[in-house]
Amino acid sequence: MPYSDAVEEFKRRKLAAGKTERYVDEVADMLMKFGAGPEKQNIHEILPGDLEQWLDSQRHWSKISKRTNMLRFGSLWEVAIAKGSCMLNVVDGLEPVKVLGPDVRVYSNDTTLNILAAVMSDDLTQMVIAPVSLGLFGCMRPAEIESVKALRAGMSGTQLFGWHDIDLKHGLITVRREIAKNGDKRSVRLQPVAVEWLKLAKDLKNPLPPVNERRLVDAACERISLDEWLRDGLRKA
């Protein structure tokens, strides 16, 4: 299979898997920059050293960008392997790019308990039991709970994340493609404690997406003298 044909097959498969055209075109454009010379060369003939030399020439890339794009080349070769056009993934012959992970900041268990107590403290703060529970017990990102992506796309009503996406009877949350940060639909299986908190939130008519969430969270934090709200701290805790 010529390299350029492999890229076309890669695009077809990614689009069929639900990736956006913009994302697929961006990745394919990068892949074809390497393929500007060997686009007609059979993909199985390309050696790790060929790709490594080209990657090293991209001096404007950060370590994170280099690692990300190496994974993309790996995905391209996986497509070629699946088509029977080569046996080995060229990326396996490259030296992995090591990147130090970010400093993840989370709340201690005691602070988490205090946050939950503060949220329960009056009728107003109780209106954010749902987003706090979804973060802490459902591992959902704040932007997903708030439907940031969908709102930017001009969506409204039931297109936004809401109680219709939460199945309390079976303990499941559906994070739809238009809500998910990475555009991949996923399901969250809830533990019993999560279901109990969300039942309470629904009984109290918590709005989803949340309304006045920032102000109400600030009020809860003030009650327990919590100086800094880690926006993604609950999910990572």
C-alpha positions as CSV (number, residue, x, y, z in Angstrom):
1,M,0.0,0.0,0.0
2,P,1.5,3.4,-1.0
3,Y,1.9,5.7,2.0
4,S,-0.6,8.2,0.6
5,D,-3.2,5.5,0.3
6,A,-2.6,4.5,3.9
7,V,-3.3,8.1,4.9
8,E,-6.6,8.1,3.0
9,E,-7.6,4.8,4.7
10,F,-6.7,6.3,8.0
11,K,-8.9,9.3,7.3
12,R,-11.8,7.1,6.2
13,R,-11.6,5.0,9.4
14,K,-11.3,8.0,11.8
15,L,-14.3,9.7,10.2
16,A,-16.3,6.5,10.4
17,A,-15.4,6.3,14.1
18,G,-17.0,9.7,14.7
19,K,-13.9,12.0,14.6
20,T,-14.6,15.5,13.3
21,E,-13.5,16.4,9.8
22,R,-11.4,19.3,11.2
23,Y,-9.5,16.9,13.4
24,V,-9.0,14.3,10.7
25,D,-7.9,16.9,8.1
26,E,-5.4,18.4,10.6
27,V,-3.9,15.0,11.4
28,A,-3.8,13.9,7.8
29,D,-2.1,17.2,6.8
30,M,0.7,16.5,9.4
31,L,1.0,12.9,8.2
32,M,1.4,14.0,4.6
33,K,4.1,16.6,5.4
34,F,6.2,13.5,6.2
35,G,4.9,11.8,3.2
36,A,5.7,14.7,0.9
37,G,8.7,12.7,-0.3
38,P,7.7,9.0,0.1
39,E,4.0,9.4,-0.6
40,K,4.1,6.7,-3.3
41,Q,6.5,4.5,-1.4
42,N,5.0,1.4,0.0
43,I,4.4,1.9,3.7
44,H,6.1,-1.3,4.7
45,E,9.3,0.0,3.1
46,I,9.6,3.0,5.4
47,L,12.0,2.4,8.2
48,P,12.1,3.8,11.8
49,G,15.2,5.8,10.9
50,D,13.4,7.6,8.1
51,L,10.6,8.7,10.4
52,E,13.0,9.5,13.3
53,Q,15.1,11.7,11.1
54,W,12.0,13.7,10.0
55,L,10.7,14.0,13.5
56,D,14.0,15.3,14.7
57,S,13.9,18.0,12.0
58,Q,10.6,19.4,13.4
59,R,12.5,21.6,15.9
60,H,9.5,23.9,16.5
61,W,7.6,21.1,18.2
62,S,7.5,20.8,22.0
63,K,8.1,17.4,23.6
64,I,4.3,17.0,24.1
65,S,3.6,17.8,20.4
66,K,6.3,15.3,19.3
67,R,4.9,12.6,21.5
68,T,1.3,13.3,20.3
69,N,2.3,13.2,16.7
70,M,4.3,10.0,17.2
71,L,1.1,8.4,18.5
72,R,-0.7,9.6,15.4
73,F,2.0,7.9,13.2
74,G,1.5,4.8,15.3
75,S,-2.3,4.9,14.6
76,L,-1.5,5.3,10.8
77,W,0.7,2.2,10.9
78,E,-2.0,0.3,12.9
79,V,-4.4,0.9,10.0
80,A,-1.8,-0.4,7.5
81,I,-1.3,-3.5,9.7
82,A,-5.0,-4.1,9.9
83,K,-5.2,-3.9,6.0
84,G,-2.4,-6.4,5.8
85,S,0.0,-3.9,4.2
86,C,2.8,-4.3,6.7
87,M,3.6,-6.4,9.8
88,L,5.4,-4.0,12.1
89,N,4.5,-0.6,13.5
90,V,7.4,1.8,12.6
91,V,6.8,3.8,15.8
92,D,7.8,0.7,17.9
93,G,11.3,1.2,16.6
94,L,11.6,4.8,17.9
95,E,12.8,6.0,21.2
96,P,9.8,7.0,23.3
97,V,9.4,10.7,24.2
98,K,9.3,11.1,27.9
99,V,7.3,14.1,29.2
100,L,6.9,15.0,32.9
101,G,3.3,15.0,33.9
102,P,1.6,18.1,35.3
103,D,1.4,18.7,39.0
104,V,-2.0,17.4,39.8
105,R,-3.6,19.2,42.7
106,V,-6.5,17.5,44.6
107,Y,-8.4,18.0,47.8
108,S,-7.8,15.8,50.8
109,N,-10.5,13.6,52.1
110,D,-11.2,16.0,55.0
111,T,-11.5,18.9,52.7
112,T,-13.9,17.0,50.4
113,L,-16.1,16.1,53.4
114,N,-16.1,19.8,54.4
115,I,-17.1,20.9,50.9
116,L,-20.0,18.4,50.9
117,A,-21.1,19.7,54.3
118,A,-20.9,23.3,53.1
119,V,-22.9,22.6,50.0
120,M,-25.6,21.0,52.2
121,S,-25.6,24.0,54.6
122,D,-28.6,26.0,53.2
123,D,-31.2,26.0,50.5
124,L,-29.2,28.0,48.1
125,T,-25.9,26.1,48.2
126,Q,-27.9,22.8,48.0
127,M,-28.6,23.8,44.3
128,V,-25.1,22.7,43.4
129,I,-25.2,19.3,45.0
130,A,-25.5,17.8,41.5
131,P,-22.4,19.4,39.9
132,V,-20.3,18.7,43.0
133,S,-21.5,15.1,43.1
134,L,-21.0,14.6,39.3
135,G,-17.4,15.8,39.7
136,L,-16.5,13.9,42.9
137,F,-18.4,10.6,42.3
138,G,-18.9,10.7,38.5
139,C,-15.4,11.9,37.4
140,M,-17.1,14.4,35.0
141,R,-15.2,17.5,33.9
142,P,-16.7,20.8,34.9
143,A,-16.9,21.9,31.3
144,E,-18.9,18.7,30.5
145,I,-21.4,19.3,33.4
146,E,-21.8,22.9,32.2
147,S,-22.2,21.9,28.6
148,V,-19.5,24.4,27.5
149,K,-18.8,22.7,24.2
150,A,-22.5,22.4,23.3
151,L,-23.3,26.0,24.2
152,R,-20.4,27.3,22.1
153,A,-21.9,25.3,19.2
154,G,-25.2,27.1,19.7
155,M,-27.1,24.1,21.2
156,S,-29.8,24.4,23.7
157,G,-32.6,22.5,25.6
158,T,-32.2,18.8,25.7
159,Q,-29.0,19.1,23.5
160,L,-27.3,20.3,26.7
161,F,-26.2,17.9,29.5
162,G,-29.1,17.4,31.9
163,W,-31.0,14.9,34.0
164,H,-32.2,13.2,30.9
165,D,-28.6,11.9,30.5
166,I,-28.6,10.4,34.0
167,D,-30.2,7.0,34.6
168,L,-30.5,6.8,38.4
169,K,-32.4,3.5,38.2
170,H,-29.5,1.7,36.6
171,G,-26.7,3.9,37.9
172,L,-25.5,5.2,34.5
173,I,-24.5,8.5,33.0
174,T,-24.3,9.0,29.3
175,V,-21.8,11.7,28.3
176,R,-22.8,12.4,24.7
177,R,-20.4,13.2,21.9
178,E,-21.5,16.8,21.8
179,I,-20.8,17.2,25.5
180,A,-17.6,15.2,25.9
181,K,-14.4,17.1,25.9
182,N,-12.7,14.8,23.4
183,G,-15.8,14.2,21.3
184,D,-16.1,10.5,22.2
185,K,-19.3,9.2,23.7
186,R,-18.8,7.4,27.0
187,S,-20.9,5.9,29.8
188,V,-20.1,6.4,33.5
189,R,-21.2,3.6,35.9
190,L,-22.1,5.1,39.2
191,Q,-21.3,3.7,42.6
192,P,-24.2,3.5,45.1
193,V,-23.0,6.6,47.0
194,A,-23.1,8.6,43.8
195,V,-26.7,7.5,43.1
196,E,-27.8,8.6,46.6
197,W,-26.3,12.1,46.2
198,L,-27.8,12.5,42.8
199,K,-31.2,11.3,43.9
200,L,-31.1,14.0,46.6
201,A,-30.0,16.6,44.1
202,K,-32.8,15.7,41.8
203,D,-35.4,15.7,44.6
204,L,-34.1,19.3,45.4
205,K,-34.6,20.2,41.7
206,N,-31.0,21.0,41.1
207,P,-30.8,22.5,37.6
208,L,-28.5,20.9,35.0
209,P,-26.6,22.5,33.5
210,P,-26.0,24.4,36.8
211,V,-27.3,27.9,37.3
212,N,-25.2,30.5,39.3
213,E,-22.8,27.7,40.1
214,R,-19.7,29.9,40.6
215,R,-21.5,32.2,43.1
216,L,-22.9,29.3,45.1
217,V,-19.7,27.4,45.2
218,D,-17.9,30.5,46.4
219,A,-20.5,30.8,49.2
220,A,-19.9,27.2,50.2
221,C,-16.1,27.7,50.2
222,E,-16.4,30.8,52.3
223,R,-18.3,28.9,55.0
224,I,-15.4,26.5,55.5
225,S,-12.6,29.1,54.8
226,L,-11.5,27.3,51.7
227,D,-9.3,29.9,49.9
228,E,-8.9,28.2,46.6
229,W,-11.4,26.3,44.5
230,L,-9.6,23.8,42.3
231,R,-11.9,23.7,39.3
232,D,-11.0,20.2,38.3
233,G,-10.0,19.1,41.9
234,L,-13.1,17.0,42.7
235,R,-12.8,14.8,39.6
236,K,-9.1,14.2,40.2
237,A,-9.6,13.5,43.9
